[in-house]
Amino acid sequence: MADPSPNDKRAQLLQDEKWLNGGESALRNANEGDPTPTAAAANETLQTIAGMMGNVLE
């Protein structure tokens, strides 16, 4: 399957963030091109996963 175009990816990220944040902030962030909320959430998720993996390996 081909990778979605950047516009499709942006639309999906916007939809995901609307669902998480109730809409307004997601739309504002998308219009400003501010990736911070999504990047922060992704970083937190990765840290959580890394922590779980560390617990399993101990």
N, CA, C and O atoms as a CHARMM CRD file, in Angstrom:
* protein
*
  232
    1    1 MET  N      0.84900  -1.19100   0.00000 PROA 1      0.00000
    2    1 MET  CA     0.00000   0.00000   0.00000 PROA 1      0.00000
    3    1 MET  C      0.88600   1.24200   0.00000 PROA 1      0.00000
    4    1 MET  O      1.85700   1.31800   0.75200 PROA 1      0.00000
    5    2 ALA  N      0.55700   2.18900  -0.82300 PROA 2      0.00000
    6    2 ALA  CA     1.35500   3.41400  -0.92600 PROA 2      0.00000
    7    2 ALA  C      1.18500   4.27200   0.32000 PROA 2      0.00000
    8    2 ALA  O      0.14000   4.25700   0.97000 PROA 2      0.00000
    9    3 ASP  N      2.23400   5.01600   0.63400 PROA 3      0.00000
   10    3 ASP  CA     2.13700   5.93900   1.76400 PROA 3      0.00000
   11    3 ASP  C      1.11700   7.01900   1.45600 PROA 3      0.00000
   12    3 ASP  O      1.02500   7.48200   0.31800 PROA 3      0.00000
   13    4 PRO  N      0.34600   7.42700   2.46200 PROA 4      0.00000
   14    4 PRO  CA    -0.59200   8.52900   2.22600 PROA 4      0.00000
   15    4 PRO  C      0.16700   9.82000   1.93500 PROA 4      0.00000
   16    4 PRO  O      1.30200   9.99800   2.37700 PROA 4      0.00000
   17    5 SER  N     -0.45700  10.69600   1.20300 PROA 5      0.00000
   18    5 SER  CA     0.18600  11.97200   0.90100 PROA 5      0.00000
   19    5 SER  C      0.32400  12.78600   2.18500 PROA 5      0.00000
   20    5 SER  O     -0.37300  12.51400   3.16300 PROA 5      0.00000
   21    6 PRO  N      1.22100  13.78800   2.19700 PROA 6      0.00000
   22    6 PRO  CA     1.35200  14.63400   3.39200 PROA 6      0.00000
   23    6 PRO  C      0.02600  15.26200   3.81100 PROA 6      0.00000
   24    6 PRO  O     -0.23300  15.41500   5.00500 PROA 6      0.00000
   25    7 ASN  N     -0.81600  15.62700   2.84600 PROA 7      0.00000
   26    7 ASN  CA    -2.10800  16.22300   3.19300 PROA 7      0.00000
   27    7 ASN  C     -3.00600  15.21700   3.89900 PROA 7      0.00000
   28    7 ASN  O     -3.72700  15.57100   4.83300 PROA 7      0.00000
   29    8 ASP  N     -2.96400  13.95400   3.45300 PROA 8      0.00000
   30    8 ASP  CA    -3.75400  12.91400   4.11500 PROA 8      0.00000
   31    8 ASP  C     -3.26200  12.70000   5.53600 PROA 8      0.00000
   32    8 ASP  O     -4.06200  12.55900   6.46100 PROA 8      0.00000
   33    9 LYS  N     -1.93400  12.67400   5.71200 PROA 9      0.00000
   34    9 LYS  CA    -1.36600  12.49200   7.04900 PROA 9      0.00000
   35    9 LYS  C     -1.76600  13.65200   7.94900 PROA 9      0.00000
   36    9 LYS  O     -2.13500  13.45000   9.10600 PROA 9      0.00000
   37   10 ARG  N     -1.69200  14.87300   7.41200 PROA 10     0.00000
   38   10 ARG  CA    -2.05800  16.05700   8.19100 PROA 10     0.00000
   39   10 ARG  C     -3.53400  15.99200   8.58800 PROA 10     0.00000
   40   10 ARG  O     -3.89700  16.32100   9.71700 PROA 10     0.00000
   41   11 ALA  N     -4.36800  15.56800   7.65900 PROA 11     0.00000
   42   11 ALA  CA    -5.80100  15.46500   7.94700 PROA 11     0.00000
   43   11 ALA  C     -6.05200  14.42800   9.04200 PROA 11     0.00000
   44   11 ALA  O     -6.88000  14.64400   9.92600 PROA 11     0.00000
   45   12 GLN  N     -5.33400  13.30000   8.98200 PROA 12     0.00000
   46   12 GLN  CA    -5.52800  12.26700  10.00300 PROA 12     0.00000
   47   12 GLN  C     -5.03700  12.75700  11.36100 PROA 12     0.00000
   48   12 GLN  O     -5.70400  12.53800  12.37200 PROA 12     0.00000
   49   13 LEU  N     -3.87300  13.42200  11.39700 PROA 13     0.00000
   50   13 LEU  CA    -3.36700  13.95700  12.65700 PROA 13     0.00000
   51   13 LEU  C     -4.32800  14.99400  13.22300 PROA 13     0.00000
   52   13 LEU  O     -4.57600  15.02700  14.42800 PROA 13     0.00000
   53   14 LEU  N     -4.86300  15.83100  12.36100 PROA 14     0.00000
   54   14 LEU  CA    -5.81700  16.84100  12.80300 PROA 14     0.00000
   55   14 LEU  C     -7.05400  16.16700  13.38400 PROA 14     0.00000
   56   14 LEU  O     -7.55400  16.58100  14.43000 PROA 14     0.00000
   57   15 GLN  N     -7.54700  15.13800  12.71400 PROA 15     0.00000
   58   15 GLN  CA    -8.73300  14.42800  13.20100 PROA 15     0.00000
   59   15 GLN  C     -8.44600  13.77800  14.55200 PROA 15     0.00000
   60   15 GLN  O     -9.27100  13.85000  15.46200 PROA 15     0.00000
   61   16 ASP  N     -7.28600  13.14700  14.68500 PROA 16     0.00000
   62   16 ASP  CA    -6.91700  12.51100  15.95300 PROA 16     0.00000
   63   16 ASP  C     -6.85400  13.54300  17.06500 PROA 16     0.00000
   64   16 ASP  O     -7.34400  13.30600  18.16900 PROA 16     0.00000
   65   17 GLU  N     -6.25100  14.69100  16.77500 PROA 17     0.00000
   66   17 GLU  CA    -6.08500  15.70500  17.80800 PROA 17     0.00000
   67   17 GLU  C     -7.42200  16.35900  18.15000 PROA 17     0.00000
   68   17 GLU  O     -7.64600  16.72800  19.30300 PROA 17     0.00000
   69   18 LYS  N     -8.30400  16.50900  17.17800 PROA 18     0.00000
   70   18 LYS  CA    -9.64100  17.03400  17.46700 PROA 18     0.00000
   71   18 LYS  C    -10.34500  16.12300  18.45000 PROA 18     0.00000
   72   18 LYS  O    -10.99600  16.58700  19.38600 PROA 18     0.00000
   73   19 TRP  N    -10.21300  14.83000  18.23400 PROA 19     0.00000
   74   19 TRP  CA   -10.87600  13.86700  19.11400 PROA 19     0.00000
   75   19 TRP  C    -10.30400  13.95900  20.52300 PROA 19     0.00000
   76   19 TRP  O    -11.05000  13.88500  21.50000 PROA 19     0.00000
   77   20 LEU  N     -8.97700  14.12000  20.63800 PROA 20     0.00000
   78   20 LEU  CA    -8.34200  14.17300  21.95300 PROA 20     0.00000
   79   20 LEU  C     -8.61600  15.48600  22.68100 PROA 20     0.00000
   80   20 LEU  O     -8.81700  15.48900  23.89500 PROA 20     0.00000
   81   21 ASN  N     -8.62400  16.59300  21.95500 PROA 21     0.00000
   82   21 ASN  CA    -8.65900  17.91200  22.59500 PROA 21     0.00000
   83   21 ASN  C     -9.98400  18.64000  22.45000 PROA 21     0.00000
   84   21 ASN  O    -10.10400  19.78200  22.89400 PROA 21     0.00000
   85   22 GLY  N    -10.96400  18.02200  21.85200 PROA 22     0.00000
   86   22 GLY  CA   -12.26300  18.65500  21.74600 PROA 22     0.00000
   87   22 GLY  C    -12.40600  19.60800  20.58000 PROA 22     0.00000
   88   22 GLY  O    -13.42800  20.28700  20.48100 PROA 22     0.00000
   89   23 GLY  N    -11.42700  19.69100  19.69200 PROA 23     0.00000
   90   23 GLY  CA   -11.62700  20.40500  18.44400 PROA 23     0.00000
   91   23 GLY  C    -10.93100  21.73000  18.28500 PROA 23     0.00000
   92   23 GLY  O    -10.09100  21.87600  17.39700 PROA 23     0.00000
   93   24 GLU  N    -11.25200  22.70400  19.11800 PROA 24     0.00000
   94   24 GLU  CA   -10.76300  24.06200  18.88500 PROA 24     0.00000
   95   24 GLU  C     -9.24400  24.15900  18.89800 PROA 24     0.00000
   96   24 GLU  O     -8.65500  24.73000  17.98000 PROA 24     0.00000
   97   25 SER  N     -8.60600  23.61300  19.91900 PROA 25     0.00000
   98   25 SER  CA    -7.15500  23.74800  20.01100 PROA 25     0.00000
   99   25 SER  C     -6.47400  23.01600  18.86400 PROA 25     0.00000
  100   25 SER  O     -5.45100  23.47600  18.35600 PROA 25     0.00000
  101   26 ALA  N     -7.03000  21.88000  18.45100 PROA 26     0.00000
  102   26 ALA  CA    -6.43400  21.13200  17.34700 PROA 26     0.00000
  103   26 ALA  C     -6.47900  21.94500  16.06500 PROA 26     0.00000
  104   26 ALA  O     -5.49900  21.99400  15.32100 PROA 26     0.00000
  105   27 LEU  N     -7.60100  22.57600  15.80900 PROA 27     0.00000
  106   27 LEU  CA    -7.73600  23.37300  14.59900 PROA 27     0.00000
  107   27 LEU  C     -6.77500  24.55000  14.63600 PROA 27     0.00000
  108   27 LEU  O     -6.12800  24.85400  13.63400 PROA 27     0.00000
  109   28 ARG  N     -6.67800  25.20700  15.77000 PROA 28     0.00000
  110   28 ARG  CA    -5.77600  26.34300  15.91700 PROA 28     0.00000
  111   28 ARG  C     -4.32000  25.89400  15.70300 PROA 28     0.00000
  112   28 ARG  O     -3.56700  26.56100  14.99500 PROA 28     0.00000
  113   29 ASN  N     -3.92800  24.77600  16.30900 PROA 29     0.00000
  114   29 ASN  CA    -2.56100  24.28600  16.15900 PROA 29     0.00000
  115   29 ASN  C     -2.26400  23.89700  14.72200 PROA 29     0.00000
  116   29 ASN  O     -1.16700  24.15900  14.22800 PROA 29     0.00000
  117   30 ALA  N     -3.21300  23.28200  14.04600 PROA 30     0.00000
  118   30 ALA  CA    -3.00000  22.88200  12.66000 PROA 30     0.00000
  119   30 ALA  C     -2.82100  24.11000  11.77800 PROA 30     0.00000
  120   30 ALA  O     -1.97800  24.11300  10.88100 PROA 30     0.00000
  121   31 ASN  N     -3.60000  25.14300  12.02700 PROA 31     0.00000
  122   31 ASN  CA    -3.49400  26.35300  11.22200 PROA 31     0.00000
  123   31 ASN  C     -2.17400  27.07100  11.44800 PROA 31     0.00000
  124   31 ASN  O     -1.63600  27.69100  10.53100 PROA 31     0.00000
  125   32 GLU  N     -1.65200  26.99100  12.66400 PROA 32     0.00000
  126   32 GLU  CA    -0.39000  27.65400  12.97600 PROA 32     0.00000
  127   32 GLU  C      0.80700  26.77000  12.66000 PROA 32     0.00000
  128   32 GLU  O      1.94800  27.22800  12.71500 PROA 32     0.00000
  129   33 GLY  N      0.55700  25.51900  12.33300 PROA 33     0.00000
  130   33 GLY  CA     1.64400  24.59900  12.06800 PROA 33     0.00000
  131   33 GLY  C      2.44400  24.26700  13.30900 PROA 33     0.00000
  132   33 GLY  O      3.64200  23.99900  13.21700 PROA 33     0.00000
  133   34 ASP  N      1.80100  24.28000  14.48000 PROA 34     0.00000
  134   34 ASP  CA     2.48600  24.03000  15.74800 PROA 34     0.00000
  135   34 ASP  C      2.40300  22.54400  16.08800 PROA 34     0.00000
  136   34 ASP  O      1.32300  22.05900  16.42700 PROA 34     0.00000
  137   35 PRO  N      3.52000  21.80600  16.00700 PROA 35     0.00000
  138   35 PRO  CA     3.48300  20.37000  16.27100 PROA 35     0.00000
  139   35 PRO  C      3.62900  20.00300  17.74400 PROA 35     0.00000
  140   35 PRO  O      3.60300  18.82200  18.08800 PROA 35     0.00000
  141   36 THR  N      3.78000  20.99100  18.61400 PROA 36     0.00000
  142   36 THR  CA     4.16200  20.72200  20.00100 PROA 36     0.00000
  143   36 THR  C      3.22300  19.77000  20.74000 PROA 36     0.00000
  144   36 THR  O      3.71800  18.82100  21.34800 PROA 36     0.00000
  145   37 PRO  N      1.90200  19.96100  20.72900 PROA 37     0.00000
  146   37 PRO  CA     1.05400  19.04300  21.50300 PROA 37     0.00000
  147   37 PRO  C      1.19000  17.59200  21.04800 PROA 37     0.00000
  148   37 PRO  O      1.26000  16.68200  21.87500 PROA 37     0.00000
  149   38 THR  N      1.22700  17.38100  19.74200 PROA 38     0.00000
  150   38 THR  CA     1.34000  16.02600  19.22100 PROA 38     0.00000
  151   38 THR  C      2.70800  15.44600  19.54200 PROA 38     0.00000
  152   38 THR  O      2.81300  14.28600  19.94000 PROA 38     0.00000
  153   39 ALA  N      3.76500  16.25000  19.37200 PROA 39     0.00000
  154   39 ALA  CA     5.11800  15.77700  19.65400 PROA 39     0.00000
  155   39 ALA  C      5.27700  15.44600  21.13100 PROA 39     0.00000
  156   39 ALA  O      5.91000  14.44800  21.47700 PROA 39     0.00000
  157   40 ALA  N      4.71400  16.26400  21.99700 PROA 40     0.00000
  158   40 ALA  CA     4.81900  16.01600  23.43700 PROA 40     0.00000
  159   40 ALA  C      4.10100  14.72200  23.80900 PROA 40     0.00000
  160   40 ALA  O      4.60800  13.93500  24.60900 PROA 40     0.00000
  161   41 ALA  N      2.93500  14.50300  23.23700 PROA 41     0.00000
  162   41 ALA  CA     2.18800  13.27500  23.52500 PROA 41     0.00000
  163   41 ALA  C      2.93900  12.05300  23.00700 PROA 41     0.00000
  164   41 ALA  O      2.99000  11.02200  23.67800 PROA 41     0.00000
  165   42 ALA  N      3.52100  12.16700  21.81800 PROA 42     0.00000
  166   42 ALA  CA     4.28200  11.04600  21.25900 PROA 42     0.00000
  167   42 ALA  C      5.50200  10.74500  22.11900 PROA 42     0.00000
  168   42 ALA  O      5.81700   9.58200  22.36800 PROA 42     0.00000
  169   43 ASN  N      6.18700  11.78500  22.57000 PROA 43     0.00000
  170   43 ASN  CA     7.36500  11.60200  23.41000 PROA 43     0.00000
  171   43 ASN  C      6.98300  10.92200  24.72300 PROA 43     0.00000
  172   43 ASN  O      7.68200  10.02100  25.18600 PROA 43     0.00000
  173   44 GLU  N      5.88600  11.34900  25.31500 PROA 44     0.00000
  174   44 GLU  CA     5.42400  10.74300  26.56900 PROA 44     0.00000
  175   44 GLU  C      5.08000   9.26600  26.36000 PROA 44     0.00000
  176   44 GLU  O      5.38800   8.42200  27.20100 PROA 44     0.00000
  177   45 THR  N      4.44500   8.97000  25.24000 PROA 45     0.00000
  178   45 THR  CA     4.09700   7.58200  24.93300 PROA 45     0.00000
  179   45 THR  C      5.35100   6.73500  24.76800 PROA 45     0.00000
  180   45 THR  O      5.42400   5.61900  25.28200 PROA 45     0.00000
  181   46 LEU  N      6.34400   7.26900  24.04500 PROA 46     0.00000
  182   46 LEU  CA     7.58700   6.52400  23.84900 PROA 46     0.00000
  183   46 LEU  C      8.31200   6.29100  25.17000 PROA 46     0.00000
  184   46 LEU  O      8.86800   5.21700  25.39400 PROA 46     0.00000
  185   47 GLN  N      8.30600   7.29000  26.04000 PROA 47     0.00000
  186   47 GLN  CA     8.94800   7.12500  27.34300 PROA 47     0.00000
  187   47 GLN  C      8.22500   6.05500  28.16400 PROA 47     0.00000
  188   47 GLN  O      8.86200   5.26300  28.85800 PROA 47     0.00000
  189   48 THR  N      6.90400   6.03700  28.08300 PROA 48     0.00000
  190   48 THR  CA     6.12100   5.03000  28.80600 PROA 48     0.00000
  191   48 THR  C      6.45200   3.63000  28.29500 PROA 48     0.00000
  192   48 THR  O      6.65300   2.70400  29.08000 PROA 48     0.00000
  193   49 ILE  N      6.50500   3.48800  26.97600 PROA 49     0.00000
  194   49 ILE  CA     6.82100   2.18200  26.38500 PROA 49     0.00000
  195   49 ILE  C      8.23100   1.75200  26.77400 PROA 49     0.00000
  196   49 ILE  O      8.45600   0.59300  27.12500 PROA 49     0.00000
  197   50 ALA  N      9.17400   2.68100  26.71300 PROA 50     0.00000
  198   50 ALA  CA    10.55400   2.36100  27.08900 PROA 50     0.00000
  199   50 ALA  C     10.62000   1.93200  28.55300 PROA 50     0.00000
  200   50 ALA  O     11.35900   1.00900  28.89500 PROA 50     0.00000
  201   51 GLY  N      9.86100   2.58900  29.41100 PROA 51     0.00000
  202   51 GLY  CA     9.82200   2.21500  30.82000 PROA 51     0.00000
  203   51 GLY  C      9.26800   0.81800  31.01900 PROA 51     0.00000
  204   51 GLY  O      9.77900   0.04900  31.83300 PROA 51     0.00000
  205   52 MET  N      8.21000   0.48800  30.26700 PROA 52     0.00000
  206   52 MET  CA     7.63300  -0.85000  30.36900 PROA 52     0.00000
  207   52 MET  C      8.62800  -1.90200  29.89100 PROA 52     0.00000
  208   52 MET  O      8.75200  -2.96900  30.49300 PROA 52     0.00000
  209   53 MET  N      9.33400  -1.59600  28.80200 PROA 53     0.00000
  210   53 MET  CA    10.31800  -2.54400  28.27800 PROA 53     0.00000
  211   53 MET  C     11.44100  -2.74400  29.29400 PROA 53     0.00000
  212   53 MET  O     11.91900  -3.86200  29.48500 PROA 53     0.00000
  213   54 GLY  N     11.85600  -1.66800  29.93800 PROA 54     0.00000
  214   54 GLY  CA    12.89200  -1.77000  30.95800 PROA 54     0.00000
  215   54 GLY  C     12.45100  -2.66500  32.10100 PROA 54     0.00000
  216   54 GLY  O     13.24800  -3.44600  32.62100 PROA 54     0.00000
  217   55 ASN  N     11.19500  -2.56000  32.49700 PROA 55     0.00000
  218   55 ASN  CA    10.67100  -3.40000  33.58000 PROA 55     0.00000
  219   55 ASN  C     10.66700  -4.87100  33.18500 PROA 55     0.00000
  220   55 ASN  O     10.94300  -5.74100  34.01100 PROA 55     0.00000
  221   56 VAL  N     10.35800  -5.14400  31.93800 PROA 56     0.00000
  222   56 VAL  CA    10.31400  -6.53000  31.46300 PROA 56     0.00000
  223   56 VAL  C     11.72100  -7.12100  31.42600 PROA 56     0.00000
  224   56 VAL  O     11.91400  -8.29500  31.74100 PROA 56     0.00000
  225   57 LEU  N     12.70300  -6.30400  31.03900 PROA 57     0.00000
  226   57 LEU  CA    14.06900  -6.80200  30.88800 PROA 57     0.00000
  227   57 LEU  C     14.78800  -6.99900  32.21600 PROA 57     0.00000
  228   57 LEU  O     15.78400  -7.72100  32.27400 PROA 57     0.00000
  229   58 GLU  N     14.30600  -6.37600  33.27600 PROA 58     0.00000
  230   58 GLU  CA    15.00700  -6.46900  34.56500 PROA 58     0.00000
  231   58 GLU  C     14.87600  -7.83600  35.20200 PROA 58     0.00000
  232   58 GLU  O     15.41100  -8.06500  36.28700 PROA 58     0.00000
